[in-house]
Amino acid sequence: GVRSIAVYLVVLFHAGVAQFNRGYVGVDVFFVLSGFLVTQLLLRDLGGGGAVRFGRFYARRFRRLLPAAFAALIGTALIFVVVDPVEALRAAGSFKAAFLYVANWYFIRESTAYFGADVAADPVLQFWSLAVEEQFYLLWPLVALLVVPRRLAAICLALVATAFVSRV
């Protein structure tokens, strides 16, 4: 339910509804909830057998995110090629970055401001948040595997470090 509200906040922001000009709060809420739920899954794995079941973990992420993301990217690319082939060619790098889940880094490199005017019209700009989420899914299980079997102090240190890095 709360994740649905977060998604609606983002959609209303992108629709230009003036009261929702802070739509990125929805992205933050979604990230926090996803992180919490993924951490619960990992802790359950670690508590049950002392190991993360990486195959199961990544298979679930794959089934949940990749088909819809790929369909959206392919559909958008096809429409873009038909509507404006020249602009589609210019956006080829951002499509490639979105397919590889590194769109956030691509847009940082392409702009002097993360959401600067030079990338604001890119058809896959919204994939920056999915890239961040996927990178989290790639790294967090490894952190959990290294930290959780250790002491509580190590867990607290990892959480503080993660919070610090997310704000830098």
Phi and psi in radians as a Rosetta constraint file:
Dihedral C 1 N 2 CA 2 C 2 CIRCULARHARMONIC -1.189 0.35
Dihedral N 2 CA 2 C 2 N 3 CIRCULARHARMONIC -0.638 0.35
Dihedral C 2 N 3 CA 3 C 3 CIRCULARHARMONIC -1.127 0.35
Dihedral N 3 CA 3 C 3 N 4 CIRCULARHARMONIC -0.622 0.35
Dihedral C 3 N 4 CA 4 C 4 CIRCULARHARMONIC -1.102 0.35
Dihedral N 4 CA 4 C 4 N 5 CIRCULARHARMONIC -0.736 0.35
Dihedral C 4 N 5 CA 5 C 5 CIRCULARHARMONIC -1.069 0.35
Dihedral N 5 CA 5 C 5 N 6 CIRCULARHARMONIC -0.735 0.35
Dihedral C 5 N 6 CA 6 C 6 CIRCULARHARMONIC -1.059 0.35
Dihedral N 6 CA 6 C 6 N 7 CIRCULARHARMONIC -0.746 0.35
Dihedral C 6 N 7 CA 7 C 7 CIRCULARHARMONIC -1.115 0.35
Dihedral N 7 CA 7 C 7 N 8 CIRCULARHARMONIC -0.750 0.35
Dihedral C 7 N 8 CA 8 C 8 CIRCULARHARMONIC -1.102 0.35
Dihedral N 8 CA 8 C 8 N 9 CIRCULARHARMONIC -0.658 0.35
Dihedral C 8 N 9 CA 9 C 9 CIRCULARHARMONIC -1.030 0.35
Dihedral N 9 CA 9 C 9 N 10 CIRCULARHARMONIC -0.753 0.35
Dihedral C 9 N 10 CA 10 C 10 CIRCULARHARMONIC -1.174 0.35
Dihedral N 10 CA 10 C 10 N 11 CIRCULARHARMONIC -0.752 0.35
Dihedral C 10 N 11 CA 11 C 11 CIRCULARHARMONIC -1.091 0.35
Dihedral N 11 CA 11 C 11 N 12 CIRCULARHARMONIC -0.775 0.35
Dihedral C 11 N 12 CA 12 C 12 CIRCULARHARMONIC -1.112 0.35
Dihedral N 12 CA 12 C 12 N 13 CIRCULARHARMONIC -0.636 0.35
Dihedral C 12 N 13 CA 13 C 13 CIRCULARHARMONIC -1.070 0.35
Dihedral N 13 CA 13 C 13 N 14 CIRCULARHARMONIC -0.860 0.35
Dihedral C 13 N 14 CA 14 C 14 CIRCULARHARMONIC -1.183 0.35
Dihedral N 14 CA 14 C 14 N 15 CIRCULARHARMONIC -0.433 0.35
Dihedral C 14 N 15 CA 15 C 15 CIRCULARHARMONIC -1.356 0.35
Dihedral N 15 CA 15 C 15 N 16 CIRCULARHARMONIC -0.147 0.35
Dihedral C 15 N 16 CA 16 C 16 CIRCULARHARMONIC 1.489 0.35
Dihedral N 16 CA 16 C 16 N 17 CIRCULARHARMONIC 0.290 0.35
Dihedral C 16 N 17 CA 17 C 17 CIRCULARHARMONIC -1.229 0.35
Dihedral N 17 CA 17 C 17 N 18 CIRCULARHARMONIC 2.061 0.35
Dihedral C 17 N 18 CA 18 C 18 CIRCULARHARMONIC -0.989 0.35
Dihedral N 18 CA 18 C 18 N 19 CIRCULARHARMONIC -0.659 0.35
Dihedral C 18 N 19 CA 19 C 19 CIRCULARHARMONIC -1.177 0.35
Dihedral N 19 CA 19 C 19 N 20 CIRCULARHARMONIC -0.239 0.35
Dihedral C 19 N 20 CA 20 C 20 CIRCULARHARMONIC -2.019 0.35
Dihedral N 20 CA 20 C 20 N 21 CIRCULARHARMONIC 0.693 0.35
Dihedral C 20 N 21 CA 21 C 21 CIRCULARHARMONIC -1.298 0.35
Dihedral N 21 CA 21 C 21 N 22 CIRCULARHARMONIC -0.023 0.35
Dihedral C 21 N 22 CA 22 C 22 CIRCULARHARMONIC -1.942 0.35
Dihedral N 22 CA 22 C 22 N 23 CIRCULARHARMONIC 0.791 0.35
Dihedral C 22 N 23 CA 23 C 23 CIRCULARHARMONIC -1.068 0.35
Dihedral N 23 CA 23 C 23 N 24 CIRCULARHARMONIC -0.351 0.35
Dihedral C 23 N 24 CA 24 C 24 CIRCULARHARMONIC -1.229 0.35
Dihedral N 24 CA 24 C 24 N 25 CIRCULARHARMONIC -0.220 0.35
Dihedral C 24 N 25 CA 25 C 25 CIRCULARHARMONIC -1.066 0.35
Dihedral N 25 CA 25 C 25 N 26 CIRCULARHARMONIC -0.665 0.35
Dihedral C 25 N 26 CA 26 C 26 CIRCULARHARMONIC -1.069 0.35
Dihedral N 26 CA 26 C 26 N 27 CIRCULARHARMONIC -0.692 0.35
Dihedral C 26 N 27 CA 27 C 27 CIRCULARHARMONIC -1.112 0.35
Dihedral N 27 CA 27 C 27 N 28 CIRCULARHARMONIC -0.766 0.35
Dihedral C 27 N 28 CA 28 C 28 CIRCULARHARMONIC -1.052 0.35
Dihedral N 28 CA 28 C 28 N 29 CIRCULARHARMONIC -0.805 0.35
Dihedral C 28 N 29 CA 29 C 29 CIRCULARHARMONIC -1.055 0.35
Dihedral N 29 CA 29 C 29 N 30 CIRCULARHARMONIC -0.770 0.35
Dihedral C 29 N 30 CA 30 C 30 CIRCULARHARMONIC -1.073 0.35
Dihedral N 30 CA 30 C 30 N 31 CIRCULARHARMONIC -0.765 0.35
Dihedral C 30 N 31 CA 31 C 31 CIRCULARHARMONIC -1.075 0.35
Dihedral N 31 CA 31 C 31 N 32 CIRCULARHARMONIC -0.783 0.35
Dihedral C 31 N 32 CA 32 C 32 CIRCULARHARMONIC -1.099 0.35
Dihedral N 32 CA 32 C 32 N 33 CIRCULARHARMONIC -0.812 0.35
Dihedral C 32 N 33 CA 33 C 33 CIRCULARHARMONIC -1.144 0.35
Dihedral N 33 CA 33 C 33 N 34 CIRCULARHARMONIC -0.740 0.35
Dihedral C 33 N 34 CA 34 C 34 CIRCULARHARMONIC -1.082 0.35
Dihedral N 34 CA 34 C 34 N 35 CIRCULARHARMONIC -0.757 0.35
Dihedral C 34 N 35 CA 35 C 35 CIRCULARHARMONIC -1.068 0.35
Dihedral N 35 CA 35 C 35 N 36 CIRCULARHARMONIC -0.737 0.35
Dihedral C 35 N 36 CA 36 C 36 CIRCULARHARMONIC -1.089 0.35
Dihedral N 36 CA 36 C 36 N 37 CIRCULARHARMONIC -0.838 0.35
Dihedral C 36 N 37 CA 37 C 37 CIRCULARHARMONIC -1.150 0.35
Dihedral N 37 CA 37 C 37 N 38 CIRCULARHARMONIC -0.722 0.35
Dihedral C 37 N 38 CA 38 C 38 CIRCULARHARMONIC -1.142 0.35
Dihedral N 38 CA 38 C 38 N 39 CIRCULARHARMONIC -0.709 0.35
Dihedral C 38 N 39 CA 39 C 39 CIRCULARHARMONIC -1.097 0.35
Dihedral N 39 CA 39 C 39 N 40 CIRCULARHARMONIC -0.684 0.35
Dihedral C 39 N 40 CA 40 C 40 CIRCULARHARMONIC -1.069 0.35
Dihedral N 40 CA 40 C 40 N 41 CIRCULARHARMONIC -0.748 0.35
Dihedral C 40 N 41 CA 41 C 41 CIRCULARHARMONIC -1.068 0.35
Dihedral N 41 CA 41 C 41 N 42 CIRCULARHARMONIC -0.764 0.35
Dihedral C 41 N 42 CA 42 C 42 CIRCULARHARMONIC -1.172 0.35
Dihedral N 42 CA 42 C 42 N 43 CIRCULARHARMONIC -0.720 0.35
Dihedral C 42 N 43 CA 43 C 43 CIRCULARHARMONIC -1.137 0.35
Dihedral N 43 CA 43 C 43 N 44 CIRCULARHARMONIC -0.639 0.35
Dihedral C 43 N 44 CA 44 C 44 CIRCULARHARMONIC -1.090 0.35
Dihedral N 44 CA 44 C 44 N 45 CIRCULARHARMONIC -0.777 0.35
Dihedral C 44 N 45 CA 45 C 45 CIRCULARHARMONIC -1.059 0.35
Dihedral N 45 CA 45 C 45 N 46 CIRCULARHARMONIC -0.824 0.35
Dihedral C 45 N 46 CA 46 C 46 CIRCULARHARMONIC -1.173 0.35
Dihedral N 46 CA 46 C 46 N 47 CIRCULARHARMONIC -0.639 0.35
Dihedral C 46 N 47 CA 47 C 47 CIRCULARHARMONIC -1.248 0.35
Dihedral N 47 CA 47 C 47 N 48 CIRCULARHARMONIC -0.553 0.35
Dihedral C 47 N 48 CA 48 C 48 CIRCULARHARMONIC -1.374 0.35
Dihedral N 48 CA 48 C 48 N 49 CIRCULARHARMONIC -0.590 0.35
Dihedral C 48 N 49 CA 49 C 49 CIRCULARHARMONIC -2.541 0.35
Dihedral N 49 CA 49 C 49 N 50 CIRCULARHARMONIC 0.018 0.35
Dihedral C 49 N 50 CA 50 C 50 CIRCULARHARMONIC 1.387 0.35
Dihedral N 50 CA 50 C 50 N 51 CIRCULARHARMONIC 0.157 0.35
Dihedral C 50 N 51 CA 51 C 51 CIRCULARHARMONIC -2.505 0.35
Dihedral N 51 CA 51 C 51 N 52 CIRCULARHARMONIC 2.628 0.35
Dihedral C 51 N 52 CA 52 C 52 CIRCULARHARMONIC -1.484 0.35
Dihedral N 52 CA 52 C 52 N 53 CIRCULARHARMONIC 2.287 0.35
Dihedral C 52 N 53 CA 53 C 53 CIRCULARHARMONIC -1.539 0.35
Dihedral N 53 CA 53 C 53 N 54 CIRCULARHARMONIC 1.502 0.35
Dihedral C 53 N 54 CA 54 C 54 CIRCULARHARMONIC -1.035 0.35
Dihedral N 54 CA 54 C 54 N 55 CIRCULARHARMONIC -0.744 0.35
Dihedral C 54 N 55 CA 55 C 55 CIRCULARHARMONIC -1.007 0.35
Dihedral N 55 CA 55 C 55 N 56 CIRCULARHARMONIC -0.835 0.35
Dihedral C 55 N 56 CA 56 C 56 CIRCULARHARMONIC -1.152 0.35
Dihedral N 56 CA 56 C 56 N 57 CIRCULARHARMONIC -0.751 0.35
Dihedral C 56 N 57 CA 57 C 57 CIRCULARHARMONIC -1.041 0.35
Dihedral N 57 CA 57 C 57 N 58 CIRCULARHARMONIC -0.898 0.35
Dihedral C 57 N 58 CA 58 C 58 CIRCULARHARMONIC -1.273 0.35
Dihedral N 58 CA 58 C 58 N 59 CIRCULARHARMONIC -0.524 0.35
Dihedral C 58 N 59 CA 59 C 59 CIRCULARHARMONIC -1.115 0.35
Dihedral N 59 CA 59 C 59 N 60 CIRCULARHARMONIC -0.696 0.35
Dihedral C 59 N 60 CA 60 C 60 CIRCULARHARMONIC -1.137 0.35
Dihedral N 60 CA 60 C 60 N 61 CIRCULARHARMONIC -0.746 0.35
Dihedral C 60 N 61 CA 61 C 61 CIRCULARHARMONIC -1.088 0.35
Dihedral N 61 CA 61 C 61 N 62 CIRCULARHARMONIC -0.739 0.35
Dihedral C 61 N 62 CA 62 C 62 CIRCULARHARMONIC -1.054 0.35
Dihedral N 62 CA 62 C 62 N 63 CIRCULARHARMONIC -0.880 0.35
Dihedral C 62 N 63 CA 63 C 63 CIRCULARHARMONIC -1.119 0.35
Dihedral N 63 CA 63 C 63 N 64 CIRCULARHARMONIC -0.567 0.35
Dihedral C 63 N 64 CA 64 C 64 CIRCULARHARMONIC -1.398 0.35
Dihedral N 64 CA 64 C 64 N 65 CIRCULARHARMONIC -0.660 0.35
Dihedral C 64 N 65 CA 65 C 65 CIRCULARHARMONIC -1.932 0.35
Dihedral N 65 CA 65 C 65 N 66 CIRCULARHARMONIC -0.747 0.35
Dihedral C 65 N 66 CA 66 C 66 CIRCULARHARMONIC -1.104 0.35
Dihedral N 66 CA 66 C 66 N 67 CIRCULARHARMONIC -0.811 0.35
Dihedral C 66 N 67 CA 67 C 67 CIRCULARHARMONIC -1.014 0.35
Dihedral N 67 CA 67 C 67 N 68 CIRCULARHARMONIC -0.809 0.35
Dihedral C 67 N 68 CA 68 C 68 CIRCULARHARMONIC -1.186 0.35
Dihedral N 68 CA 68 C 68 N 69 CIRCULARHARMONIC -0.697 0.35
Dihedral C 68 N 69 CA 69 C 69 CIRCULARHARMONIC -1.123 0.35
Dihedral N 69 CA 69 C 69 N 70 CIRCULARHARMONIC -0.779 0.35
Dihedral C 69 N 70 CA 70 C 70 CIRCULARHARMONIC -1.145 0.35
Dihedral N 70 CA 70 C 70 N 71 CIRCULARHARMONIC -0.715 0.35
Dihedral C 70 N 71 CA 71 C 71 CIRCULARHARMONIC -1.080 0.35
Dihedral N 71 CA 71 C 71 N 72 CIRCULARHARMONIC -0.755 0.35
Dihedral C 71 N 72 CA 72 C 72 CIRCULARHARMONIC -1.112 0.35
Dihedral N 72 CA 72 C 72 N 73 CIRCULARHARMONIC -0.744 0.35
Dihedral C 72 N 73 CA 73 C 73 CIRCULARHARMONIC -1.163 0.35
Dihedral N 73 CA 73 C 73 N 74 CIRCULARHARMONIC -0.784 0.35
Dihedral C 73 N 74 CA 74 C 74 CIRCULARHARMONIC -1.155 0.35
Dihedral N 74 CA 74 C 74 N 75 CIRCULARHARMONIC -0.782 0.35
Dihedral C 74 N 75 CA 75 C 75 CIRCULARHARMONIC -1.058 0.35
Dihedral N 75 CA 75 C 75 N 76 CIRCULARHARMONIC -0.793 0.35
Dihedral C 75 N 76 CA 76 C 76 CIRCULARHARMONIC -1.109 0.35
Dihedral N 76 CA 76 C 76 N 77 CIRCULARHARMONIC -0.743 0.35
Dihedral C 76 N 77 CA 77 C 77 CIRCULARHARMONIC -1.088 0.35
Dihedral N 77 CA 77 C 77 N 78 CIRCULARHARMONIC -0.760 0.35
Dihedral C 77 N 78 CA 78 C 78 CIRCULARHARMONIC -1.108 0.35
Dihedral N 78 CA 78 C 78 N 79 CIRCULARHARMONIC -0.790 0.35
Dihedral C 78 N 79 CA 79 C 79 CIRCULARHARMONIC -1.109 0.35
Dihedral N 79 CA 79 C 79 N 80 CIRCULARHARMONIC -0.743 0.35
Dihedral C 79 N 80 CA 80 C 80 CIRCULARHARMONIC -1.093 0.35
Dihedral N 80 CA 80 C 80 N 81 CIRCULARHARMONIC -0.722 0.35
Dihedral C 80 N 81 CA 81 C 81 CIRCULARHARMONIC -1.105 0.35
Dihedral N 81 CA 81 C 81 N 82 CIRCULARHARMONIC -0.694 0.35
Dihedral C 81 N 82 CA 82 C 82 CIRCULARHARMONIC -1.232 0.35
Dihedral N 82 CA 82 C 82 N 83 CIRCULARHARMONIC -0.774 0.35
Dihedral C 82 N 83 CA 83 C 83 CIRCULARHARMONIC -1.291 0.35
Dihedral N 83 CA 83 C 83 N 84 CIRCULARHARMONIC -0.781 0.35
Dihedral C 83 N 84 CA 84 C 84 CIRCULARHARMONIC -2.607 0.35
Dihedral N 84 CA 84 C 84 N 85 CIRCULARHARMONIC 1.465 0.35
Dihedral C 84 N 85 CA 85 C 85 CIRCULARHARMONIC -1.021 0.35
Dihedral N 85 CA 85 C 85 N 86 CIRCULARHARMONIC -0.628 0.35
Dihedral C 85 N 86 CA 86 C 86 CIRCULARHARMONIC -1.154 0.35
Dihedral N 86 CA 86 C 86 N 87 CIRCULARHARMONIC -0.799 0.35
Dihedral C 86 N 87 CA 87 C 87 CIRCULARHARMONIC -1.160 0.35
Dihedral N 87 CA 87 C 87 N 88 CIRCULARHARMONIC -0.612 0.35
Dihedral C 87 N 88 CA 88 C 88 CIRCULARHARMONIC -1.100 0.35
Dihedral N 88 CA 88 C 88 N 89 CIRCULARHARMONIC -0.695 0.35
Dihedral C 88 N 89 CA 89 C 89 CIRCULARHARMONIC -1.123 0.35
Dihedral N 89 CA 89 C 89 N 90 CIRCULARHARMONIC -0.701 0.35
Dihedral C 89 N 90 CA 90 C 90 CIRCULARHARMONIC -1.118 0.35
Dihedral N 90 CA 90 C 90 N 91 CIRCULARHARMONIC -0.559 0.35
Dihedral C 90 N 91 CA 91 C 91 CIRCULARHARMONIC -1.551 0.35
Dihedral N 91 CA 91 C 91 N 92 CIRCULARHARMONIC 0.066 0.35
Dihedral C 91 N 92 CA 92 C 92 CIRCULARHARMONIC -0.994 0.35
Dihedral N 92 CA 92 C 92 N 93 CIRCULARHARMONIC -0.669 0.35
Dihedral C 92 N 93 CA 93 C 93 CIRCULARHARMONIC -1.101 0.35
Dihedral N 93 CA 93 C 93 N 94 CIRCULARHARMONIC -0.694 0.35
Dihedral C 93 N 94 CA 94 C 94 CIRCULARHARMONIC -1.232 0.35
Dihedral N 94 CA 94 C 94 N 95 CIRCULARHARMONIC -0.614 0.35
Dihedral C 94 N 95 CA 95 C 95 CIRCULARHARMONIC -1.115 0.35
Dihedral N 95 CA 95 C 95 N 96 CIRCULARHARMONIC -0.758 0.35
Dihedral C 95 N 96 CA 96 C 96 CIRCULARHARMONIC -1.084 0.35
Dihedral N 96 CA 96 C 96 N 97 CIRCULARHARMONIC -0.760 0.35
Dihedral C 96 N 97 CA 97 C 97 CIRCULARHARMONIC -1.096 0.35
Dihedral N 97 CA 97 C 97 N 98 CIRCULARHARMONIC -0.689 0.35
Dihedral C 97 N 98 CA 98 C 98 CIRCULARHARMONIC -1.147 0.35
Dihedral N 98 CA 98 C 98 N 99 CIRCULARHARMONIC -0.731 0.35
Dihedral C 98 N 99 CA 99 C 99 CIRCULARHARMONIC -1.079 0.35
Dihedral N 99 CA 99 C 99 N 100 CIRCULARHARMONIC -0.583 0.35
Dihedral C 99 N 100 CA 100 C 100 CIRCULARHARMONIC -1.610 0.35
Dihedral N 100 CA 100 C 100 N 101 CIRCULARHARMONIC 0.055 0.35
Dihedral C 100 N 101 CA 101 C 101 CIRCULARHARMONIC 1.047 0.35
Dihedral N 101 CA 101 C 101 N 102 CIRCULARHARMONIC 0.697 0.35
Dihedral C 101 N 102 CA 102 C 102 CIRCULARHARMONIC -2.228 0.35
Dihedral N 102 CA 102 C 102 N 103 CIRCULARHARMONIC 0.425 0.35
Dihedral C 102 N 103 CA 103 C 103 CIRCULARHARMONIC -1.036 0.35
Dihedral N 103 CA 103 C 103 N 104 CIRCULARHARMONIC -0.630 0.35
Dihedral C 103 N 104 CA 104 C 104 CIRCULARHARMONIC -1.033 0.35
Dihedral N 104 CA 104 C 104 N 105 CIRCULARHARMONIC -0.788 0.35
Dihedral C 104 N 105 CA 105 C 105 CIRCULARHARMONIC -1.217 0.35
Dihedral N 105 CA 105 C 105 N 106 CIRCULARHARMONIC -0.622 0.35
Dihedral C 105 N 106 CA 106 C 106 CIRCULARHARMONIC -1.086 0.35
Dihedral N 106 CA 106 C 106 N 107 CIRCULARHARMONIC -0.835 0.35
Dihedral C 106 N 107 CA 107 C 107 CIRCULARHARMONIC -1.221 0.35
Dihedral N 107 CA 107 C 107 N 108 CIRCULARHARMONIC -0.533 0.35
Dihedral C 107 N 108 CA 108 C 108 CIRCULARHARMONIC -1.110 0.35
Dihedral N 108 CA 108 C 108 N 109 CIRCULARHARMONIC -0.781 0.35
Dihedral C 108 N 109 CA 109 C 109 CIRCULARHARMONIC -1.163 0.35
Dihedral N 109 CA 109 C 109 N 110 CIRCULARHARMONIC -0.613 0.35
Dihedral C 109 N 110 CA 110 C 110 CIRCULARHARMONIC -1.433 0.35
Dihedral N 110 CA 110 C 110 N 111 CIRCULARHARMONIC -0.196 0.35
Dihedral C 110 N 111 CA 111 C 111 CIRCULARHARMONIC -2.338 0.35
Dihedral N 111 CA 111 C 111 N 112 CIRCULARHARMONIC 2.612 0.35
Dihedral C 111 N 112 CA 112 C 112 CIRCULARHARMONIC -1.363 0.35
Dihedral N 112 CA 112 C 112 N 113 CIRCULARHARMONIC -0.374 0.35
Dihedral C 112 N 113 CA 113 C 113 CIRCULARHARMONIC -2.195 0.35
Dihedral N 113 CA 113 C 113 N 114 CIRCULARHARMONIC 2.456 0.35
Dihedral C 113 N 114 CA 114 C 114 CIRCULARHARMONIC -0.927 0.35
Dihedral N 114 CA 114 C 114 N 115 CIRCULARHARMONIC -0.712 0.35
Dihedral C 114 N 115 CA 115 C 115 CIRCULARHARMONIC -2.024 0.35
Dihedral N 115 CA 115 C 115 N 116 CIRCULARHARMONIC 0.699 0.35
Dihedral C 115 N 116 CA 116 C 116 CIRCULARHARMONIC -1.162 0.35
Dihedral N 116 CA 116 C 116 N 117 CIRCULARHARMONIC 2.860 0.35
Dihedral C 116 N 117 CA 117 C 117 CIRCULARHARMONIC -1.058 0.35
Dihedral N 117 CA 117 C 117 N 118 CIRCULARHARMONIC -0.494 0.35
Dihedral C 117 N 118 CA 118 C 118 CIRCULARHARMONIC -1.230 0.35
Dihedral N 118 CA 118 C 118 N 119 CIRCULARHARMONIC -0.280 0.35
Dihedral C 118 N 119 CA 119 C 119 CIRCULARHARMONIC -2.117 0.35
Dihedral N 119 CA 119 C 119 N 120 CIRCULARHARMONIC -0.060 0.35
Dihedral C 119 N 120 CA 120 C 120 CIRCULARHARMONIC -1.072 0.35
Dihedral N 120 CA 120 C 120 N 121 CIRCULARHARMONIC -0.503 0.35
Dihedral C 120 N 121 CA 121 C 121 CIRCULARHARMONIC -1.618 0.35
Dihedral N 121 CA 121 C 121 N 122 CIRCULARHARMONIC 0.076 0.35
Dihedral C 121 N 122 CA 122 C 122 CIRCULARHARMONIC -1.146 0.35
Dihedral N 122 CA 122 C 122 N 123 CIRCULARHARMONIC 2.344 0.35
Dihedral C 122 N 123 CA 123 C 123 CIRCULARHARMONIC -1.201 0.35
Dihedral N 123 CA 123 C 123 N 124 CIRCULARHARMONIC -0.241 0.35
Dihedral C 123 N 124 CA 124 C 124 CIRCULARHARMONIC -2.111 0.35
Dihedral N 124 CA 124 C 124 N 125 CIRCULARHARMONIC 0.396 0.35
Dihedral C 124 N 125 CA 125 C 125 CIRCULARHARMONIC -0.963 0.35
Dihedral N 125 CA 125 C 125 N 126 CIRCULARHARMONIC -0.647 0.35
Dihedral C 125 N 126 CA 126 C 126 CIRCULARHARMONIC -1.104 0.35
Dihedral N 126 CA 126 C 126 N 127 CIRCULARHARMONIC -0.252 0.35
Dihedral C 126 N 127 CA 127 C 127 CIRCULARHARMONIC -1.292 0.35
Dihedral N 127 CA 127 C 127 N 128 CIRCULARHARMONIC -0.088 0.35
Dihedral C 127 N 128 CA 128 C 128 CIRCULARHARMONIC -1.051 0.35
Dihedral N 128 CA 128 C 128 N 129 CIRCULARHARMONIC -0.684 0.35
Dihedral C 128 N 129 CA 129 C 129 CIRCULARHARMONIC -1.264 0.35
Dihedral N 129 CA 129 C 129 N 130 CIRCULARHARMONIC -0.623 0.35
Dihedral C 129 N 130 CA 130 C 130 CIRCULARHARMONIC -1.163 0.35
Dihedral N 130 CA 130 C 130 N 131 CIRCULARHARMONIC -0.630 0.35
Dihedral C 130 N 131 CA 131 C 131 CIRCULARHARMONIC -1.097 0.35
Dihedral N 131 CA 131 C 131 N 132 CIRCULARHARMONIC -0.763 0.35
Dihedral C 131 N 132 CA 132 C 132 CIRCULARHARMONIC -1.061 0.35
Dihedral N 132 CA 132 C 132 N 133 CIRCULARHARMONIC -0.775 0.35
Dihedral C 132 N 133 CA 133 C 133 CIRCULARHARMONIC -1.096 0.35
Dihedral N 133 CA 133 C 133 N 134 CIRCULARHARMONIC -0.776 0.35
Dihedral C 133 N 134 CA 134 C 134 CIRCULARHARMONIC -1.157 0.35
Dihedral N 134 CA 134 C 134 N 135 CIRCULARHARMONIC -0.639 0.35
Dihedral C 134 N 135 CA 135 C 135 CIRCULARHARMONIC -1.159 0.35
Dihedral N 135 CA 135 C 135 N 136 CIRCULARHARMONIC -0.632 0.35
Dihedral C 135 N 136 CA 136 C 136 CIRCULARHARMONIC -1.081 0.35
Dihedral N 136 CA 136 C 136 N 137 CIRCULARHARMONIC -0.803 0.35
Dihedral C 136 N 137 CA 137 C 137 CIRCULARHARMONIC -1.102 0.35
Dihedral N 137 CA 137 C 137 N 138 CIRCULARHARMONIC -0.506 0.35
Dihedral C 137 N 138 CA 138 C 138 CIRCULARHARMONIC -1.287 0.35
Dihedral N 138 CA 138 C 138 N 139 CIRCULARHARMONIC -0.712 0.35
Dihedral C 138 N 139 CA 139 C 139 CIRCULARHARMONIC -1.619 0.35
Dihedral N 139 CA 139 C 139 N 140 CIRCULARHARMONIC -0.624 0.35
Dihedral C 139 N 140 CA 140 C 140 CIRCULARHARMONIC -1.068 0.35
Dihedral N 140 CA 140 C 140 N 141 CIRCULARHARMONIC -0.704 0.35
Dihedral C 140 N 141 CA 141 C 141 CIRCULARHARMONIC -1.066 0.35
Dihedral N 141 CA 141 C 141 N 142 CIRCULARHARMONIC -0.622 0.35
Dihedral C 141 N 142 CA 142 C 142 CIRCULARHARMONIC -1.171 0.35
Dihedral N 142 CA 142 C 142 N 143 CIRCULARHARMONIC -0.723 0.35
Dihedral C 142 N 143 CA 143 C 143 CIRCULARHARMONIC -1.095 0.35
Dihedral N 143 CA 143 C 143 N 144 CIRCULARHARMONIC -0.785 0.35
Dihedral C 143 N 144 CA 144 C 144 CIRCULARHARMONIC -1.065 0.35
Dihedral N 144 CA 144 C 144 N 145 CIRCULARHARMONIC -0.730 0.35
Dihedral C 144 N 145 CA 145 C 145 CIRCULARHARMONIC -1.111 0.35
Dihedral N 145 CA 145 C 145 N 146 CIRCULARHARMONIC -0.638 0.35
Dihedral C 145 N 146 CA 146 C 146 CIRCULARHARMONIC -1.398 0.35
Dihedral N 146 CA 146 C 146 N 147 CIRCULARHARMONIC -0.571 0.35
Dihedral C 146 N 147 CA 147 C 147 CIRCULARHARMONIC -1.675 0.35
Dihedral N 147 CA 147 C 147 N 148 CIRCULARHARMONIC -0.777 0.35
Dihedral C 147 N 148 CA 148 C 148 CIRCULARHARMONIC -1.049 0.35
Dihedral N 148 CA 148 C 148 N 149 CIRCULARHARMONIC -0.757 0.35
Dihedral C 148 N 149 CA 149 C 149 CIRCULARHARMONIC -1.115 0.35
Dihedral N 149 CA 149 C 149 N 150 CIRCULARHARMONIC -0.267 0.35
Dihedral C 149 N 150 CA 150 C 150 CIRCULARHARMONIC -1.428 0.35
Dihedral N 150 CA 150 C 150 N 151 CIRCULARHARMONIC -2.791 0.35
Dihedral C 150 N 151 CA 151 C 151 CIRCULARHARMONIC -1.497 0.35
Dihedral N 151 CA 151 C 151 N 152 CIRCULARHARMONIC 2.903 0.35
Dihedral C 151 N 152 CA 152 C 152 CIRCULARHARMONIC -1.048 0.35
Dihedral N 152 CA 152 C 152 N 153 CIRCULARHARMONIC -0.602 0.35
Dihedral C 152 N 153 CA 153 C 153 CIRCULARHARMONIC -1.059 0.35
Dihedral N 153 CA 153 C 153 N 154 CIRCULARHARMONIC -0.676 0.35
Dihedral C 153 N 154 CA 154 C 154 CIRCULARHARMONIC -1.150 0.35
Dihedral N 154 CA 154 C 154 N 155 CIRCULARHARMONIC -0.656 0.35
Dihedral C 154 N 155 CA 155 C 155 CIRCULARHARMONIC -1.117 0.35
Dihedral N 155 CA 155 C 155 N 156 CIRCULARHARMONIC -0.811 0.35
Dihedral C 155 N 156 CA 156 C 156 CIRCULARHARMONIC -1.074 0.35
Dihedral N 156 CA 156 C 156 N 157 CIRCULARHARMONIC -0.727 0.35
Dihedral C 156 N 157 CA 157 C 157 CIRCULARHARMONIC -1.084 0.35
Dihedral N 157 CA 157 C 157 N 158 CIRCULARHARMONIC -0.732 0.35
Dihedral C 157 N 158 CA 158 C 158 CIRCULARHARMONIC -1.130 0.35
Dihedral N 158 CA 158 C 158 N 159 CIRCULARHARMONIC -0.706 0.35
Dihedral C 158 N 159 CA 159 C 159 CIRCULARHARMONIC -1.156 0.35
Dihedral N 159 CA 159 C 159 N 160 CIRCULARHARMONIC -0.733 0.35
Dihedral C 159 N 160 CA 160 C 160 CIRCULARHARMONIC -1.115 0.35
Dihedral N 160 CA 160 C 160 N 161 CIRCULARHARMONIC -0.769 0.35
Dihedral C 160 N 161 CA 161 C 161 CIRCULARHARMONIC -1.103 0.35
Dihedral N 161 CA 161 C 161 N 162 CIRCULARHARMONIC -0.715 0.35
Dihedral C 161 N 162 CA 162 C 162 CIRCULARHARMONIC -1.120 0.35
Dihedral N 162 CA 162 C 162 N 163 CIRCULARHARMONIC -0.767 0.35
Dihedral C 162 N 163 CA 163 C 163 CIRCULARHARMONIC -1.101 0.35
Dihedral N 163 CA 163 C 163 N 164 CIRCULARHARMONIC -0.699 0.35
Dihedral C 163 N 164 CA 164 C 164 CIRCULARHARMONIC -1.140 0.35
Dihedral N 164 CA 164 C 164 N 165 CIRCULARHARMONIC -0.820 0.35
Dihedral C 164 N 165 CA 165 C 165 CIRCULARHARMONIC -1.119 0.35
Dihedral N 165 CA 165 C 165 N 166 CIRCULARHARMONIC -0.625 0.35
Dihedral C 165 N 166 CA 166 C 166 CIRCULARHARMONIC -1.194 0.35
Dihedral N 166 CA 166 C 166 N 167 CIRCULARHARMONIC -0.348 0.35
Dihedral C 166 N 167 CA 167 C 167 CIRCULARHARMONIC -1.715 0.35
Dihedral N 167 CA 167 C 167 N 168 CIRCULARHARMONIC -0.139 0.35
